[in-house]
Amino acid sequence: MLQARLAALPQATPAPRESAAWACCAALLLAEEPRAQGGRQARELGLLVNAIGDRVLRLAPPLTVSESEIHEGTKLLAQAIAQA
């Protein structure tokens, strides 16, 4: 579910280029360096992400994350990237 929601972000916002998800972690490669500030903006919106390097945001939701929480989290992430 998380990987599908992240894969939809490049269509929703101009900054994300690609995404990848593994068991309990996911990463989003951003098209532009300044957009990595989206990590700080996401935290201001209540979503915890890690900026890794200049263009990668890492997400590590709990294993008990619900589908609705994934939906809300990716919505906040798209909003944060757009505002960065």
C-alpha positions as CSV (number, residue, x, y, z in Angstrom):
1,M,0.0,0.0,0.0
2,L,2.7,2.5,0.9
3,Q,4.7,1.8,-2.2
4,A,1.6,2.3,-4.4
5,R,0.8,5.6,-2.7
6,L,4.4,6.8,-3.1
7,A,4.5,5.7,-6.7
8,A,1.4,8.0,-7.3
9,L,3.2,11.1,-5.9
10,P,5.2,11.8,-9.1
11,Q,1.9,12.3,-10.9
12,A,0.5,14.5,-8.1
13,T,3.5,16.8,-7.5
14,P,6.3,17.9,-9.8
15,A,9.2,17.2,-7.4
16,P,9.3,13.4,-6.8
17,R,11.2,11.3,-9.4
18,E,10.9,7.8,-8.1
19,S,10.2,5.8,-5.0
20,A,11.1,2.5,-3.4
21,A,9.7,0.6,-0.5
22,W,11.0,-2.3,1.5
23,A,9.4,-4.2,4.4
24,C,9.2,-1.3,6.9
25,C,11.0,1.5,5.1
26,A,10.4,3.6,2.0
27,A,12.4,6.2,0.2
28,L,11.5,9.0,-2.2
29,L,14.0,10.4,-4.6
30,L,13.3,14.1,-5.4
31,A,14.0,15.8,-8.7
32,E,15.4,19.0,-7.1
33,E,17.8,19.6,-4.2
34,P,15.8,22.4,-2.5
35,R,12.7,20.1,-2.4
36,A,14.6,18.0,0.2
37,Q,13.5,20.7,2.5
38,G,10.2,19.0,2.3
39,G,11.4,16.9,5.2
40,R,11.4,19.9,7.5
41,Q,8.0,21.0,6.1
42,A,6.6,17.5,6.6
43,R,7.6,17.6,10.3
44,E,5.8,20.9,10.7
45,L,2.7,19.2,9.3
46,G,3.2,16.4,11.9
47,L,4.8,13.8,9.6
48,L,8.2,12.4,10.6
49,V,10.6,11.8,7.7
50,N,14.3,11.8,7.4
51,A,16.2,13.8,4.7
52,I,19.0,11.5,3.5
53,G,21.5,13.3,1.4
54,D,20.4,16.2,-0.9
55,R,17.4,14.6,-2.7
56,V,16.1,11.6,-0.7
57,L,13.4,11.5,1.9
58,R,13.2,8.3,4.0
59,L,10.0,7.1,5.7
60,A,9.9,4.4,8.3
61,P,6.3,3.9,9.4
62,P,5.5,1.4,12.2
63,L,4.6,-2.1,11.2
64,T,1.1,-1.5,12.6
65,V,0.4,1.4,10.3
66,S,-3.1,1.3,8.9
67,E,-4.2,1.9,5.3
68,S,-5.9,5.2,6.3
69,E,-2.7,6.4,8.1
70,I,-0.7,5.6,4.9
71,H,-3.3,7.6,2.9
72,E,-3.1,10.6,5.3
73,G,0.7,10.4,5.5
74,T,1.3,10.4,1.8
75,K,-1.2,13.3,1.4
76,L,0.8,15.3,4.0
77,L,4.0,14.3,2.3
78,A,2.8,15.6,-1.1
79,Q,1.6,18.8,0.6
80,A,5.0,19.3,2.3
81,I,6.9,18.8,-1.0
82,A,4.7,21.2,-2.8
83,Q,5.3,23.8,-0.1
84,A,9.0,23.4,0.2
